[in-house]
Amino acid sequence: MAVDERQLREVALTSDEYALIVDSLGREPNRLELGMLGVLWSEHCSYKTSRPLLRRLPSGGSRVLQGPGENAGAVDVGEGWAVVFKVESHN
């Protein structure tokens, strides 16, 4: 299946990502595979844009009670109090 830039935009894949798919499969993906990989590699599922940016933020320190991971982050704000941060992107 020959793929053009418009089709890649429709499934939110870059030409570099498409080349990686072709290289990994050893062939061009069919329409279903392309759609599935577009979903799996989307920001919503894989955080391909936000994850590298979030990794640049500080995540440790003497007041960090719970750092990055599956659960909410917690920071000691003094006097026995902590602030808890949780971001959920899936509805």
C-alpha positions in Angstrom: 0.0 0.0 0.0 1.6 3.2 -1.1 1.2 5.9 1.6 1.3 9.7 1.1 1.7 12.5 3.6 -2.0 13.1 3.8 -2.7 9.5 4.8 0.1 9.7 7.5 -1.5 12.9 8.9 -4.8 11.1 9.1 -3.3 8.5 11.5 -1.0 11.1 13.2 2.2 9.3 12.1 5.3 11.0 10.8 7.2 9.8 7.7 10.1 8.7 10.1 7.6 6.7 12.1 6.2 5.2 8.9 9.8 4.2 7.9 10.3 2.6 11.3 7.1 0.6 10.8 8.1 -0.6 7.3 11.6 -1.5 8.6 10.2 -3.4 11.6 7.6 -5.3 9.6 9.9 -5.9 6.6 7.1 -4.7 4.4 4.5 -1.9 4.1 1.7 -2.1 6.5 -1.9 -2.6 5.3 -4.5 0.0 6.0 -5.7 -1.8 9.2 -2.2 -2.1 10.6 -1.4 1.5 9.8 -4.6 2.7 11.6 -3.8 0.5 14.6 -0.2 1.7 14.9 -1.4 5.3 14.5 -3.7 4.8 17.6 -1.1 2.9 19.6 1.6 5.5 18.9 -0.7 8.5 19.5 -0.2 11.0 22.2 -3.3 9.7 23.9 -1.9 6.2 24.3 1.9 6.5 24.2 2.5 10.1 25.3 5.0 10.4 22.5 5.2 14.2 22.8 4.6 14.9 26.5 6.7 12.0 28.0 10.1 13.5 26.7 9.1 16.9 27.9 8.0 15.7 31.4 11.3 13.8 31.8 13.1 17.2 31.6 11.3 18.4 34.8 12.9 17.9 38.2 11.4 14.9 40.0 13.5 14.5 43.1 14.5 16.5 46.1 14.2 16.5 49.9 10.5 17.4 49.8 9.4 14.9 47.2 7.4 12.2 49.0 6.3 10.3 45.9 8.0 10.9 42.6 7.0 9.9 39.0 5.2 6.6 38.5 1.8 5.1 38.3 0.5 6.9 41.4 0.1 10.6 42.2 3.2 12.6 43.0 3.4 14.1 46.5 5.4 17.1 47.7 5.9 18.0 51.4 4.9 21.6 51.8 5.6 21.7 55.6 3.8 21.7 58.8 2.6 18.1 58.2 1.0 18.9 54.9 1.6 17.5 51.4 0.4 18.5 48.0 -0.6 15.6 45.7 -0.5 15.9 41.9 -2.3 13.5 39.6 -3.0 14.0 35.9 -5.2 11.4 34.1 -5.4 11.7 30.4 -7.8 8.8 29.7 -11.6 9.4 30.1 
